[in-house]
Amino acid sequence: MANAIKSIVLDKLVAHPDNPNRQSKVNFAKLLHNIERTGRYEPLVVRPCPNKPGLYQIINGHHRCQALAKLGHKAADCVVWDIDDEQTDILLATLNRLGGSDQLGKKLELLKRLKKKLDTGELARLIPHTRKQIERLTNLKLPSAPAKIDAAAFTNPVVFFLDDRQQQIVNEALSLAARSGKEKTRAAQNAAALTRIAEQFLASRPDNPGNT
């Protein structure tokens, strides 16, 4: 894949019909303001458009393309990759989902440096944080020594989708399995109840060693 940056007129850029990434209006406004303020943006990733000679299909950068058009730009900086449909589908599924996580200490130092140059309102228009979040983060005091982390304090997200009937059954089961305990939030109560249901199911299986 070549990584040379090429300027391509926006009229020749075509959105991929199966792009799964969607951006909120708030984050799009921040992207728009960033490009307007700095004139800089990450180059789009495109490929020659199948069955449309002379056009390019966007793989990564749909929102940047929209922002540039809204700001009156006539062309966009792009990296052109010559890849097939399978590779394109893989990239569509991953390019917007492979970001790492912030290190809190470095993130706070970065925000504090920015706050010395920009007021909180302006900063909130540029980065993915609200004014209140910026104030809370920049006022946060980190311990001088690394804190001992209790692994049990971290939770793992579990995401699945239910139809109306399934949701009704699950809600009823969670309600019956719920107990008044140390769980303080509804989410924690549901997690504990779901775990108890799973434990009972596993214990009742005929292939469970404890049942032989």
N, C-alpha and C positions, 0 to 999 in steps of 0.2 A: 504494500500500500504506500503510495507516495504521500508525503506530508507537506508539500509545497502549498503555500497559501495563494489562492487565486481569487480575484475580484469578479463576481458574477452578478449581472443585473437581476434585480428581484423578479422581473417578469419571466425569467427563465428558471426560477426555483419553484418546484412543485411539492406540496406537502404529501408525505406518505399517508395513504388512506387508513393504514392500520396503526398509526402512531398511538400508543396507549397513554402517553404522558399528558396530564392536564395540569394547568397552573391556576391557582386562585387569582381572583381579581386583585387582591392586595399584593401578592408577590409579583404579578405582572406589572403593576404600577411601579413597584420598586425597581424591577428590571428596566422599565422604560426610563425612569428617572436617572438610574445609573448610567445608561448609555447616553442620555441627553446631557448629563452633567460632565462626563469624562470623554465621550466620543469613542470609548473603547469597549470591546466585547470579545468574548471567546469566538474564534472562527467557527462557522457552521460545518458540519460534516455532511457531505452529499455524495451522490453517485450519479453517473449518467442515467437518465430516466429510461426505463425499459419501454420500448415501443413508441417513444417520443423523442426522436433525434433532435439534438440541439438543446434539450431541456435537462435539468438536474433534479433528482428527487432528494428531499431532505431526509437524513437519517437522524441527525441530532442537531437541534437548534430551531425547532418550529417556532417557539415563542420569541427567540431573538429575531427571527425573520419578520414576525408580526410587529414587533417593537420597532424595527428599523423602518418598515413600511409606514407605520403610524407617525414616525418622526420625520418622514419625508425623504429618507435615503433612497437612492436609486439603485444601489448595488450593495452586496454583502461580501465580506471576506469569507472564503470557504476553503476547506480541504477536500479534495476530490478523491474518493476511493473507488476503485474499479472492483466491485464485489457482486456476487450473485444474490439471488433472492433468499437463500437459506442463511447466508452470512448477514444479510440485511435484517432478517427477522431476529436473529440472535442479538444483534447490536441494538435493535429497537427495544428488546426486552431487558437489556442490561445497562446501556450507556447512562440512563438517568437513575440507575438504582445501585450503582457500585461505589457511592461516596463513603468515605470513612466517617469517623466520629471525632468531635472536637476534644482536645485535651483542655480541661477546665482552666488550669492555671494560665496556659498560653492564650486561651480565649479571653480571659479577664484582662490580661495585660494589653492585648490588642484593642479591646473595647475602651480601656482607660486612655490609651494613646489617641484613639479616634475622638474621644470626648474632649480632649484638650484642644482639638482643632475644629470640631463641629458641635453645635448644640444638640441636645438629645432629640429634639423634634426632627432636625435635618437628618441625623443619623438613623432614626427610625424609618425614614423614607428610603434609605439606601440598603439596609441590611435586613435579614429575615427575623427581626425582633421588634416588638412594640416598644413604645416609650417607657412603659412601666417595667418591662422585662430588662431593658437596658439599665434603668436606674437600680433595679434589684441586683443585677449581676455586677455592676461596677461598685456597689456598696458591700458586696459579699466579701467576708474575711476568710481567707484560707488558713488552715492550721500550719504552723511552721514545720511541724513534723508530720510525716505521712500518717494518716489515720488508719486504724485497723478496720478492715472492711469485713463485715459479716456477709458471707455469700448468701445466706438465707434471706437477706434484706432485698435482694434483687429478684425481680419477677420476669417471667418469660411470656411474651405475648402469644396468644393462640387465636388465630383468625379463621372462622369458617362461616358459611352462609346457610340460613335456614328458610324454608318456606313457612307460610303462616301456621300450618298444622304442626310442623316440627317445632316451631318456636313456642307454641302453646304447650306442647308436651314437655319440652325442656324446662320452660318456666315453672310448670306445675311440679316437676321433679325437683328442681332447685329449691322451690319453696318448701316442699316436704322434707328435703334433706338439710335445710338450713337449721343451724343451732345458734343460740345466743352464746357467743364466745368472745374471744379477744379481737375478732375481726371488726374493725371500726368502720369500714366503708362497704357499700353495697357490692362493689367489684370484688373485694376481698372475701365477703360472705359467699358470693356466688362461686368463687374459685375454690373455697373450702368445701362447699356443698358438692361441686362437681367432682372433686377429688374423692370424697366419701362415696359417691355413687360409683365411681370407677373402681375403687377398692372393693366395694361389695360385689361388683360384677366379676372382678378377677378372682375373688375368694370363692364365688359360687361355681366357677367353671369346673367341669369334671376332670380336666387335665391339670388342675392345680395340685401340686404335690401335697398340699395341706389337706386335701379332701380324700386322699387315698388311705 
